[in-house]
Amino acid sequence: MALRSTVFKAELGIADLDRHYYADHSLILARHPSETDERMMVRLLAFALNASETLEFGRGISTDEDPALWDRDLTGAVHTWIEVGQPDERLLRRACGRADKVILYAYGRGLDQWWLQNSKALEKQDKLEIWRIKPEDCTALSKLAERNMKLQCTIQDGHAMLAADRDTLQIEPERLKAL
């Protein structure tokens, strides 16, 4: 029998001073059995950094047809495709063909080697933007993971301050590739 996803709930308040976006979101995150708390929380961070009324989580890591997150219109056209981790270059190339904009939040062990191997091909993708999340930020994010989370996220000058009951994190994504 296949293992089922673990359901996490997050009440996320967002004050994005850069984009003038202020909203509260009640989110349900399904963590695939092979997904770590770190990856799930990077997905949550990606949501906060790109939040909109139409942004939603994809079906998960078990399918290449969906991204980690996407923003689609009512016709199904993909405006923003968001991935996390170190995906295959072909997946990102295919995403650039399907979406107006593709954002990758890269993190994890071996990231420098992944970037060295893929940067030349990825630089050719004019719809792609890549951000690096530092290992210490990912570790701190994973410690905030709980089945029921209440988080506040303030974004200013590209930096995110994520506050939970027991801790506050300052996360500064580093741009590896601009549009």
N, C-alpha and C positions, 0 to 999 in steps of 0.2 A: 504494500500500500504506500502510495506517495505521501511524503510529508507535506503538510499544509503551511501556508504562510502564517506568520505571527502578525496580529493586528496591533498597531500602535495608533494612538489618537493624540493629536496636537492641537491645542488652542494657541494660535500664533497671531500676535498683534504686530503689525508692521507699520513703521513710520519711516518712509523712504524720503528723506529730505532732498536727495538728488533728483528724483523723478516726480516729487510732489504726489506720492501715492500713500494713502493712509487707510488702512483697513484691518479688520479682524477676520481671520480665516479659521474654520473648524476643519481640520484635515484628518483623513484616515490614511495611514501609510501601511501597506502590506509588505512586511519584510519576508522575502523569499528565504527558504531554509539555508540557501548557500550565501545569502547576503549578510554582511557584517553590520554591527551598529554604526561603525565608521561610515560605510557607504550610505546607509539609510540617512544618517545625519547630514552628510554632504548633499544628498538629494533635498533634504529639508532646507538647508542653507541656500541651495540653488533656487528653490521655490521663493524664499524670502527675497533674494536679490533680484528676481525677475517677476515678482508677483503681479497678477492682474486678475480680473474677475473670470477670465477664460483659461487661465493656466491650470493644467491638470497633470497628474502623474500618469505615466504610461503603464502598460501591463506588467512591466518588471524585467529583470535580467534574463528571464527564460526565453525572451523573444527579441530578435533583431529588428522586427517590423515596427516596434514602438520605441521611442526614446525613454530616458528616465523621466522627462517632463516635456510637455509640448503645449503650445498655445495655438489653437485652431479657431477658425471662424465657423459660422453656422453651415457653410457649404462643405466643411471638412478640409479646406485649404490650410496648410501649416504655415503659420507666420514665424514661429520660433520653435526650434528643435533643440532641446538641452540634453546633453550627455554628461555623465560623471565617470571618473576613473581614467583608464588608459585604453580606450577602444581601438579596434583595428582601423587603420587609415581608410580602408575601403568603406567601412560603415559610415565614417564621417563624410567621405566623398559622396556616397549615396544620399546621405541626409542633406547635403548642400544642394543636391538636385531636386529634393522634395520640398525644401523649406526656403522661406525668404531670408532667414538668418539662422545660423547654427552656433550654439555656445557650448564649449566644453569646459567643465571644471575638473581639471586633472589633479590627481593626488595619488599617493601610495608609494610603496617600495618600488624601486626601479624606475621611477619617473624620469630621472635625468637620462637614463639609457633609452627609455621609450622616446623621449623628446629628440635625442640625438639621432635615432633611427628614423623618425617620422617627420621631423621638422621641415625638411626640404620638400616633401610631397605636400604637406599641410599648408605651407606658405603659398602654394598655388591656388588654394581655395579662398576666393574673395568674399564668400558669405560666412566664413568661419572666424570665430573669436575664441581664444583659448586663455583660460585663467588657471594659475597654479595655486593650490591650497597647501600651505605648509604642513609638514608632518605633525608638528606640535599642536597646530590648530585642529587637525583631524582627530588627534588623540583626545584633546579637550572636548571637542564636539561629541565624541562617542560616549564620554562620561555623563553627558546630559540625557542620554537615551533612557526613557522610561515608557512603560505601556501607556500612561496618561501624562502628557506634558503640557505645561502652561509656559509659553515663552513670549518674550517681547523682543523684537528686533528693530533696532534703529540703524538706518543706513545714511551715512554722510561722507562725502568725498571718496566714495568707493570703498569705505571701511564699514564693516558690520559689527555692531555691538549686540550680542545675543545674551539676554538675561533670563535666568530661570530662578526658582526659589533659592537654590543653594549655591549658585555661581553666576558670574558674569564673564563673558568672553569677548575679547576684542579680536576680530578676524580681518586680516588685510590680504585679500586675494592679490596675487601678482600677475600682471598681464604678460603672457608669453607671446600672444599674437593678437593684433588688432584687426578690425575689419578693413 
